[in-house]
């Protein structure tokens, strides 16, 4: 109150402002209600911060192999199309792995230097070696030399197994029938990759010779009876379970004398034949007597190639996977990344691929920096068990 009995102007103004505040909607709400809403509001802010804030467990984030590859290449129309069409059979992404520590020994260094040499083609033995060839009619069959040398060893691409790096054997199959596909594979596939030529190719001898000149180790694929024969026809001269063993061996020899310089035999059709113990044993005995190896492509679930090869003392290598079962760029990249992971985990791995344009392209890019990632490509002969 003022001295003259009137009200202080400041007090009058304060009371007016207080009255105006109490007239608002918020002012009429109970204090406990406003406190409750304040707590809810602050809780919502806290949840949002936890969601958006990056959480780290102290380890590096896992990156899918296909995403890592895509991130290192220019983004364009092809990349957008690949992302828009996800693969239904994509290989699971490989776990990231650190390149192994290479032992710092003279032997390890020498093995690495040998396997990384660029003049490997000049180190390969000329084929055919007369001492390893048996003339049959107009052709030649491989044979064990008088000194005990075997074709699968003599014709192998040189490789030092003392190399401590993980080994990946890459086998390109289905070659020799398509000139365009075969030529592309020869020009662009790494020389350390093994090439498999169809024994029914009209130019088998020429393809084998050219591949060897380029430094590739080679095998021939002999047609054998599939599970759904005769609906699926492996072609003329195929080895069949309905034929006597002697006839199948004769057919095998007819294919083998069409070229020279290969280290062994495989089949990409014989899912039924490779499950027949009696018929396959006759073939493996012939390979043993001629000093050749066999590649088990695991065509059939009940294939007996591996077990019978050991019984017949035939060198055998076993395929682990096919990298282009899903012929999409992202799926192939993921399969190649998985190969690296398995090689680091187990020391070595063997995979096959087809000469599809997309496969050749992805392989060419993948192999460029393989040595820098601490992995070496090995020929199939180096994977013998």
C-alpha positions in Angstrom: 0.0 0.0 0.0 1.2 3.6 -0.6 1.5 6.2 2.2 -1.7 8.0 1.1 -3.8 4.9 1.5 -3.8 4.1 -2.2 -2.4 1.0 -3.9 1.2 0.9 -5.2 1.1 1.1 -9.0 3.7 -1.8 -9.2 1.6 -4.0 -7.0 -1.5 -3.2 -9.1 0.4 -4.1 -12.3 1.7 -7.4 -10.8 -1.8 -8.5 -9.6 -3.1 -7.7 -13.1 -0.5 -9.9 -14.8 -1.1 -12.7 -12.3 -4.8 -12.6 -12.9 -4.1 -12.7 -16.7 -1.8 -15.7 -16.3 -4.4 -17.6 -14.3 -6.9 -17.1 -17.1 -4.8 -19.3 -19.5 -5.6 -23.0 -20.1 -2.3 -24.2 -18.6 -2.8 -22.1 -15.5 -6.1 -23.8 -14.8 -4.5 -27.3 -14.9 -3.5 -29.0 -11.6 0.2 -28.8 -10.8 0.5 -32.7 -10.5 -0.9 -33.0 -14.1 1.6 -30.6 -15.5 4.5 -32.4 -13.7 3.4 -35.7 -15.2 3.4 -34.3 -18.7 6.8 -32.8 -18.1 8.2 -36.2 -17.1 6.7 -37.9 -20.2 8.2 -35.2 -22.4 11.7 -35.6 -20.9 11.5 -39.4 -21.2 10.7 -39.2 -24.9 13.7 -37.0 -25.5 15.9 -39.6 -23.7 14.6 -42.5 -25.8 15.3 -40.6 -29.0 18.8 -39.8 -28.0 19.6 -43.5 -27.3 18.1 -44.6 -30.6 20.1 -42.1 -32.7 23.4 -42.1 -30.8 25.9 -44.7 -32.4 26.6 -47.5 -30.0 30.1 -49.1 -30.2 31.1 -52.4 -28.6 34.8 -51.7 -29.3 34.9 -53.7 -32.4 34.8 -52.8 -36.1 31.4 -53.0 -37.8 30.9 -56.0 -40.0 30.5 -55.1 -43.7 28.9 -57.3 -46.2 31.4 -58.3 -48.9 29.2 -57.2 -51.8 28.7 -53.8 -50.1 32.4 -53.4 -49.6 33.0 -54.1 -53.3 30.3 -51.8 -54.4 31.6 -49.0 -52.2 35.0 -49.2 -54.0 33.5 -48.9 -57.5 31.8 -46.0 -59.2 28.1 -45.9 -58.7 26.2 -46.1 -62.0 23.4 -47.7 -63.8 24.8 -51.2 -63.4 25.2 -50.9 -59.6 21.7 -49.5 -59.3 20.3 -52.5 -61.2 22.2 -55.0 -59.1 20.8 -53.5 -55.9 17.3 -53.5 -57.3 17.5 -57.2 -58.0 18.5 -59.1 -54.9 19.8 -62.7 -55.4 17.7 -65.6 -54.2 20.8 -67.8 -53.8 23.3 -65.3 -52.5 26.2 -66.8 -50.5 26.2 -65.6 -46.9 28.5 -62.7 -46.3 32.0 -63.7 -45.2 33.3 -62.7 -41.8 36.0 -60.0 -42.1 39.4 -61.5 -41.6 42.8 -60.0 -41.1 45.5 -61.1 -43.5 47.6 -63.9 -41.9 51.1 -63.1 -40.5 53.6 -64.5 -43.0 56.5 -66.3 -41.3 59.6 -64.3 -41.7 61.8 -67.2 -42.9 64.0 -67.6 -45.9 62.0 -70.6 -47.1 58.7 -68.7 -46.8 60.1 -65.7 -48.7 61.5 -67.9 -51.4 58.1 -69.8 -51.8 56.2 -66.5 -52.1 58.7 -65.1 -54.6 58.5 -68.3 -56.7 54.7 -68.4 -56.7 54.3 -64.7 -57.5 56.7 -64.9 -60.5 55.3 -63.6 -63.8 57.3 -66.0 -66.0 55.6 -69.2 -64.8 54.6 -70.2 -68.3 58.2 -70.5 -69.4 58.8 -72.8 -66.4 56.2 -75.3 -67.5 57.4 -78.5 -69.2 56.7 -78.8 -72.9 53.8 -81.1 -73.8 53.6 -83.8 -74.9 56.7 -85.3 -73.3 57.7 -88.3 -75.5 58.6 -90.4 -72.5 55.1 -89.8 -71.1 53.2 -90.6 -74.3 52.0 -93.9 -75.7 51.2 -93.8 -79.4 47.8 -95.3 -80.1 46.7 -95.1 -83.8 46.9 -91.4 -84.8 46.9 -90.2 -81.3 48.8 -90.4 -78.0 47.8 -91.6 -74.5 49.5 -90.3 -71.3 51.6 -92.9 -69.5 54.0 -93.2 -66.6 57.5 -92.7 -67.8 60.1 -95.5 -67.6 61.8 -93.4 -64.8 58.6 -93.3 -62.8 57.6 -89.7 -63.7 53.8 -89.2 -63.8 52.0 -86.9 -66.2 50.0 -85.2 -63.4 53.2 -84.1 -61.8 55.3 -83.3 -64.9 52.5 -81.3 -66.6 51.5 -79.5 -63.4 51.9 -75.7 -63.1 54.9 -75.1 -60.9 53.9 -74.2 -57.4 55.8 -74.1 -54.1 53.6 -75.7 -51.4 55.8 -74.1 -48.7 54.1 -70.8 -49.4 52.5 -70.0 -46.0 49.7 -67.9 -47.4 46.2 -69.4 -47.7 45.7 -71.1 -51.0 42.7 -70.8 -53.3 42.4 -73.0 -56.4 40.1 -71.6 -59.0 38.9 -74.0 -61.7 37.2 -72.6 -64.8 35.0 -75.3 -66.4 32.8 -75.8 -69.5 35.5 -74.6 -71.9 36.2 -75.7 -75.5 32.7 -75.8 -77.0 32.1 -72.1 -77.3 34.9 -70.3 -79.1 33.9 -66.9 -77.8 33.6 -68.0 -74.1 36.8 -70.0 -74.2 38.8 -67.2 -75.8 37.5 -64.7 -73.2 38.5 -67.1 -70.4 42.0 -67.6 -71.8 42.6 -63.9 -72.2 41.2 -62.6 -68.9 41.3 -65.4 -66.3 44.4 -65.3 -64.1 47.1 -67.6 -65.3 47.2 -69.5 -62.0 43.6 -70.6 -62.5 43.1 -74.2 -63.8 41.1 -74.6 -67.0 38.9 -77.6 -67.8 38.1 -78.3 -71.4 35.3 -80.5 -72.7 36.7 -83.7 -74.1 34.1 -83.5 -76.9 35.5 -80.3 -78.3 36.5 -80.5 -81.9 39.5 -78.2 -81.1 40.5 -79.9 -77.8 44.2 -80.3 -78.7 44.5 -76.6 -79.9 42.8 -75.3 -76.8 45.0 -77.4 -74.5 48.1 -76.2 -76.2 47.2 -72.5 -76.1 46.2 -72.7 -72.4 49.5 -74.3 -71.5 51.4 -71.6 -73.5 49.6 -69.0 -71.3 50.7 -70.7 -68.1 47.4 -72.5 -67.3 47.2 -76.0 -65.8 44.5 -78.0 -67.6 42.2 -81.0 -67.2 39.7 -82.6 -69.5 36.1 -83.2 -68.7 34.8 -86.6 -69.9 31.0 -87.0 -70.4 29.5 -89.5 -68.1 25.9 -90.7 -67.4 23.7 -88.2 -65.4 20.9 -89.2 -63.1 18.2 -88.2 -65.5 19.7 -90.1 -68.5 18.4 -90.4 -71.2 16.3 -87.3 -70.8 19.6 -85.4 -70.3 22.0 -86.7 -73.0 25.7 -86.2 -72.2 26.6 -86.6 -75.8 28.3 -89.2 -78.1 30.9 -91.5 -76.5 29.7 -90.9 -72.9 30.6 -93.4 -70.2 27.4 -95.3 -69.2 26.5 -97.5 -66.3 24.8 -99.9 -68.8 28.1 -100.6 -70.7 30.7 -103.2 -69.7 33.7 -101.8 -67.9 36.0 -102.5 -70.9 33.8 -100.4 -73.2 33.9 -97.5 -70.8 37.6 -97.7 -70.5 37.9 -97.7 -74.3 35.7 -94.6 -74.5 37.8 -92.9 -71.8 41.0 -93.6 -73.8 39.4 -92.3 -77.0 38.8 -88.9 -75.3 42.2 -88.9 -73.6 44.2 -89.3 -76.9 42.6 -86.2 -78.4 45.0 -83.9 -76.6 48.0 -83.7 -74.4 49.5 -81.8 -71.5 46.6 -82.1 -69.1 47.1 -83.3 -65.5 43.9 -85.2 -65.0 40.3 -85.9 -65.7 36.9 -84.8 -64.3 33.3 -84.9 -65.2 30.5 -82.3 -65.2 27.7 -84.6 -66.2 28.2 -87.9 -64.5 26.1 -87.7 -61.4 24.9 -91.3 -61.8 28.1 -92.7 -63.1 30.1 -91.3 -60.2 27.7 -93.0 -57.7 28.3 -96.4 -59.2 31.2 -98.1 -57.4 31.9 -100.8 -60.0 31.8 -98.6 -63.1 33.8 -95.8 -61.5 36.5 -98.2 -60.1 37.4 -99.3 -63.6 37.8 -95.7 -64.7 39.9 -94.8 -61.7 42.2 -97.8 -62.2 42.9 -96.6 -65.7 43.8 -93.1 -64.4 46.1 -94.7 -61.8 47.9 -96.7 -64.5 48.4 -93.7 -66.6 49.6 -91.4 -63.8 46.7 -88.9 -63.9 44.7 -87.2 -61.1 41.0 -86.7 -60.8 38.9 -83.7 -59.8 35.8 -84.6 -57.8 33.2 -81.9 -58.6 30.7 -83.4 -56.2 27.9 -83.6 -58.7 26.0 -86.1 -56.8 25.2 -86.3 -53.1 26.3 -89.9 -53.0 29.4 -89.5 -55.2 32.0 -92.2 -54.4 34.8 -90.5 -56.3 36.8 -89.4 -53.3 36.7 -92.7 -51.4 37.4 -94.8 -54.5 40.2 -92.6 -55.6 42.0 -93.1 -52.3 41.4 -96.8 -52.6 42.9 -96.8 -56.1 45.7 -94.5 -55.1 44.7 -91.9 -57.6 45.5 -88.3 -56.6 42.2 -86.5 -56.0 41.2 -82.9 -55.4 37.7 -82.0 -54.1 35.6 -79.0 -55.1 34.2 -77.0 -52.2 31.7 -74.8 -54.0 30.6 -73.1 -57.3 31.0 -69.4 -57.2 28.5 -68.5 -59.8 25.6 -70.7 -59.0 23.7 -67.4 -58.7 25.1 -65.5 -61.8 24.5 -62.0 -60.3 27.5 -59.7 -59.8 26.7 -59.1 -56.1 26.3 -62.9 -55.4 29.5 -63.7 -57.2 31.4 -61.0 -55.2 29.9 -62.5 -52.0 31.0 -66.0 -53.0 34.5 -64.8 -53.7 34.6 -63.1 -50.3 33.4 -66.3 -48.7 36.3 -68.2 -50.5 38.8 -65.8 -48.9 37.3 -66.4 -45.5 37.3 -70.2 -45.9 40.9 -70.1 -47.2 42.0 -68.2 -44.1 40.1 -70.5 -41.8 41.2 -73.8 -43.3 44.4 -72.9 -45.2 43.1 -73.8 -48.7 39.9 -74.1 -50.7 38.9 -75.1 -54.2 36.0 -73.7 -56.2 34.8 -73.9 -59.8 33.3 -71.3 -62.1 31.7 -71.1 -65.5 33.0 -68.8 -68.4 30.0 -66.5 -68.1 30.8 -62.9 -69.0 29.8 -61.6 -65.6 31.9 -64.3 -63.9 35.0 -63.5 -65.9 34.5 -59.8 -65.2 34.1 -60.3 -61.4 37.0 -62.7 -61.2 39.3 -60.4 -63.1 38.6 -57.5 -60.7 38.8 -59.8 -57.6 42.2 -61.3 -58.5 44.0 -58.1 -59.1 44.7 -57.3 -55.4 44.5 -60.9 -54.1 48.2 -61.1 -53.3 48.0 -57.8 -51.4 45.3 -59.4 -49.2 47.7 -62.1 -48.3 46.2 -65.0 -50.5 47.8 -66.9 -53.3 46.1 -68.6 -56.3 47.1 -72.2 -56.6 46.7 -74.8 -59.4 44.4 -77.7 -58.8 47.4 -80.1 -58.7 48.5 -78.3 -55.5 45.2 -79.2 -53.8 45.6 -83.0 -54.2 44.6 -85.0 -51.1 
